[in-house]
Amino acid sequence: MVGINFPAGGFRVSADMEVLDVFGDPIAGLFAVGDCVGGVSPAIGLGGVKITAALTLGRHAGQIAASRG
């Protein structure tokens, strides 16, 4: 199986985890968390680092999305 274990880069997001377009404006209804977000996991390979960001930021993004529902 061929793949990438440690991606670098990702989407730019706002403080509410909304994906930003090339102009820096949020894309309505599109959120990103975990490894999809650029610059969140600079300590590649440390156990628990990646799942912590995904859980914490996922909860935050979920609350924001639900409040806008």
C-alpha positions as CSV (number, residue, x, y, z in Angstrom):
1,M,0.0,0.0,0.0
2,V,1.3,3.4,-1.0
3,G,0.4,6.5,1.0
4,I,1.5,9.5,3.0
5,N,1.6,9.1,6.8
6,F,2.6,12.7,7.7
7,P,1.1,15.3,5.4
8,A,2.3,18.9,5.6
9,G,0.1,21.7,4.8
10,G,-3.7,22.0,4.7
11,F,-6.5,24.5,4.6
12,R,-6.3,28.0,6.0
13,V,-9.1,28.4,8.6
14,S,-10.7,31.1,10.7
15,A,-10.8,31.0,14.5
16,D,-14.2,29.2,14.1
17,M,-12.5,26.5,11.9
18,E,-14.2,27.7,8.7
19,V,-12.1,27.1,5.6
20,L,-10.9,30.3,4.0
21,D,-10.8,31.0,0.3
22,V,-7.9,32.5,-1.6
23,F,-9.1,36.0,-0.6
24,G,-9.2,35.1,3.1
25,D,-13.0,35.0,3.2
26,P,-14.8,32.0,5.0
27,I,-16.5,29.5,2.7
28,A,-20.1,29.1,4.1
29,G,-20.7,25.8,5.7
30,L,-17.2,24.3,5.1
31,F,-15.2,23.5,8.2
32,A,-11.8,21.7,8.6
33,V,-10.2,20.2,11.7
34,G,-7.3,17.8,12.5
35,D,-4.8,17.0,9.7
36,C,-6.9,19.0,7.2
37,V,-5.8,22.2,8.9
38,G,-2.4,23.7,7.9
39,G,0.0,24.3,10.7
40,V,-1.9,22.5,13.5
41,S,0.5,19.5,14.0
42,P,4.1,20.7,13.7
43,A,5.3,17.9,16.1
44,I,4.9,15.1,13.6
45,G,5.3,11.7,15.0
46,L,4.6,12.4,18.7
47,G,1.9,10.1,20.0
48,G,-1.5,11.7,20.8
49,V,-0.7,15.0,19.2
50,K,-2.8,14.6,16.1
51,I,-5.8,13.0,17.8
52,T,-5.9,15.8,20.4
53,A,-6.1,18.5,17.7
54,A,-8.8,16.6,15.8
55,L,-11.0,16.1,18.9
56,T,-10.6,19.6,20.4
57,L,-11.0,21.5,17.2
58,G,-13.7,19.1,15.9
59,R,-15.8,19.8,19.0
60,H,-15.3,23.6,18.5
61,A,-16.2,23.4,14.8
62,G,-19.3,21.2,15.6
63,Q,-20.6,23.7,18.1
64,I,-20.1,26.6,15.7
65,A,-21.9,24.7,12.9
66,A,-24.8,23.7,15.1
67,S,-25.3,27.2,16.4
68,R,-25.6,28.4,12.7
69,G,-27.9,25.6,11.7
